[in-house]
Amino acid sequence: MSANTMARLVRRAFPGRNPLATFGDRIEGAVLALAVVVALLAVPVAAAVGSEIYATHESRVEVEQGSRTQVNAVLVEDAPSMDGADSSEALVETTDAIAAWRTPDGLERKGVVRAPYGAETGTTLRIWVDLSGEPAEPPMTNQGAAFNAIFSALLLWGLIAGSTALLSGLVRLACMRVRLRWWQLEWELTAPDWTGR
């Protein structure tokens, strides 16, 4: 941002003793200054929320990493081919298929797992299972927890900053409409003297 742009924003926010500044200009300036202050104050709030989300996810990471294990699953029947999939299913590269696997404590299990379309019987897949040996989602990682926390913090700050910018824009638009209406009324009073009508 150039120095001229910054100076123009400061003059708009703080018209001071400018004799041409109207009440609307002062309202616009106050709302603009408030929007900037709120956006700046939202930074530590968003950071605190992100930190809290990370702390919550960190305990989830610890639980999931300790309770989920990867095992080999072998398909006991062919996975459906891509030909039978409708257009919405074709966007996903895997489908449900029946497989067998051994749990971490040695018991044999059989159930539905996700497999590539057209995978043949006997294909070995790596799947995640929980402590009971049931298929589970992969455990959350520390990187995933950090990404979620940062994304949430940025989203919160963006919502707050965007809301204040929208409020500032609406106030500016309302003040401009009032200003234009006053100019029109003043012109209607002055025009007959200037035009002789």
C-alpha positions in Angstrom: 0.0 0.0 0.0 1.5 3.3 -1.1 2.0 6.3 1.3 -0.6 8.3 -0.7 -3.3 5.6 -0.3 -2.5 5.3 3.4 -2.7 9.1 3.9 -6.1 9.1 2.0 -7.4 6.4 4.3 -6.3 8.2 7.4 -7.9 11.5 6.2 -11.1 9.6 5.5 -11.1 8.0 8.9 -10.2 11.2 10.7 -11.5 14.2 8.8 -10.5 16.5 11.7 -11.3 20.2 11.3 -11.8 20.0 7.6 -14.6 22.5 6.9 -15.9 20.5 4.0 -16.3 17.3 6.1 -20.0 16.6 6.8 -21.6 14.7 9.6 -21.8 11.7 7.2 -18.1 11.9 6.6 -17.4 11.8 10.3 -19.7 8.7 10.7 -18.0 7.0 7.8 -14.6 7.7 9.3 -15.6 6.4 12.8 -17.0 3.2 11.3 -13.9 2.7 9.1 -11.6 3.2 12.2 -13.8 0.9 14.2 -13.6 -1.8 11.4 -9.8 -1.6 11.4 -9.6 -1.8 15.2 -12.0 -4.8 15.3 -10.0 -6.6 12.6 -6.7 -6.0 14.4 -8.2 -7.1 17.8 -9.6 -10.2 16.1 -6.0 -11.4 15.3 -5.2 -12.5 18.9 -8.8 -13.9 19.4 -8.5 -16.0 16.2 -5.0 -17.2 17.4 -6.4 -18.2 20.8 -9.2 -20.1 19.1 -6.8 -21.8 16.8 -4.6 -22.7 19.7 -7.6 -24.2 21.6 -8.6 -26.2 18.5 -5.1 -27.5 18.2 -5.0 -28.6 21.9 -8.3 -30.4 21.4 -7.1 -32.1 18.3 -3.8 -33.0 19.9 -5.5 -35.2 22.5 -7.6 -36.7 19.6 -4.4 -37.5 17.7 -2.9 -39.2 20.8 -6.1 -41.4 21.3 -6.4 -42.3 17.6 -2.7 -43.0 17.1 -2.8 -45.3 20.1 -6.1 -47.1 19.2 -5.8 -47.7 15.4 -3.5 -50.1 13.6 -2.9 -50.8 9.9 -3.3 -54.4 8.8 -3.4 -56.3 5.5 -6.9 -57.2 4.2 -7.4 -59.6 1.3 -10.4 -59.3 -1.0 -12.5 -62.4 -0.9 -14.6 -61.3 -4.0 -13.9 -59.0 -6.9 -14.6 -55.3 -6.4 -17.3 -53.9 -8.7 -16.0 -52.5 -12.0 -16.2 -48.8 -13.0 -18.8 -49.8 -15.7 -21.5 -50.3 -13.1 -20.9 -47.0 -11.3 -23.1 -44.0 -11.9 -21.5 -40.6 -12.6 -21.4 -39.4 -9.0 -19.7 -42.7 -7.8 -17.2 -42.5 -10.7 -15.7 -39.4 -9.2 -14.5 -41.5 -6.2 -11.7 -43.9 -7.0 -12.7 -46.6 -4.6 -15.8 -48.7 -3.9 -17.1 -51.1 -1.2 -15.8 -54.7 -1.4 -15.7 -57.7 0.9 -12.3 -58.6 2.4 -10.8 -60.7 5.2 -8.1 -59.6 7.7 -6.5 -60.5 11.0 -7.0 -58.1 14.0 -3.9 -57.0 15.9 -4.6 -59.8 18.5 -4.8 -62.5 15.8 -8.5 -63.0 15.3 -9.8 -63.3 11.7 -12.4 -60.8 10.6 -14.5 -60.3 7.4 -16.3 -57.2 6.3 -16.7 -54.3 3.9 -13.6 -52.2 3.1 -12.8 -49.6 0.4 -11.1 -51.0 -2.6 -10.1 -49.7 -6.1 -12.7 -50.3 -8.8 -12.2 -53.7 -10.5 -9.8 -55.1 -7.9 -9.7 -58.9 -8.1 -10.1 -61.5 -5.5 -6.9 -62.0 -3.6 -5.8 -58.4 -3.9 -4.1 -57.2 -0.7 -5.0 -53.8 0.7 -3.8 -51.9 3.7 -6.6 -50.9 6.0 -6.9 -49.2 9.4 -8.7 -51.1 12.2 -9.7 -50.0 15.7 -9.0 -51.9 18.9 -11.9 -54.3 18.3 -10.6 -55.0 14.8 -13.3 -53.1 12.9 -12.4 -51.0 9.9 -11.8 -47.4 10.9 -10.7 -44.1 9.3 -7.0 -43.3 9.4 -5.9 -41.7 12.6 -5.5 -37.9 12.7 -1.9 -36.8 12.5 -0.2 -33.8 14.2 0.1 -32.1 10.7 -3.7 -32.6 10.2 -4.4 -31.1 13.7 -2.2 -28.1 12.9 -3.8 -27.6 9.5 -7.3 -27.7 11.1 -6.3 -25.2 13.8 -4.7 -22.8 11.3 -7.5 -23.1 8.9 -10.1 -22.5 11.6 -8.2 -19.4 13.0 -7.9 -17.9 9.5 -11.5 -18.6 8.7 -12.6 -16.9 12.0 -10.4 -13.9 11.4 -11.7 -13.7 7.8 -15.3 -13.8 8.9 -14.7 -11.0 11.5 -12.7 -8.8 9.1 -15.1 -9.5 6.2 -18.1 -8.6 8.4 -16.5 -5.3 9.6 -15.6 -4.5 6.0 -19.1 -5.2 4.9 -20.5 -3.0 7.7 -18.1 -0.2 6.7 -19.2 -0.5 3.1 -22.9 -0.5 3.9 -22.5 2.6 6.1 -20.5 4.3 3.4 -23.2 3.5 0.8 -26.0 4.8 3.1 -24.0 8.0 3.8 -23.5 8.4 0.1 -27.2 8.0 -0.7 -28.1 10.6 2.0 -25.4 12.9 0.7 -26.7 12.6 -2.9 -30.3 13.1 -1.8 -29.3 16.3 0.1 -27.4 17.6 -3.0 -30.5 16.9 -5.1 -32.7 18.8 -2.7 -30.3 21.7 -2.6 -30.1 21.8 -6.4 -33.8 21.8 -6.7 -33.8 24.9 -4.5 -30.9 26.6 -6.3 -31.6 25.6 -9.9 -34.4 28.1 -10.5 -32.1 31.0 -9.5 -29.4 29.7 -11.9 -31.5 28.6 -14.8 -34.2 31.3 -14.6 -37.0 28.7 -14.6 
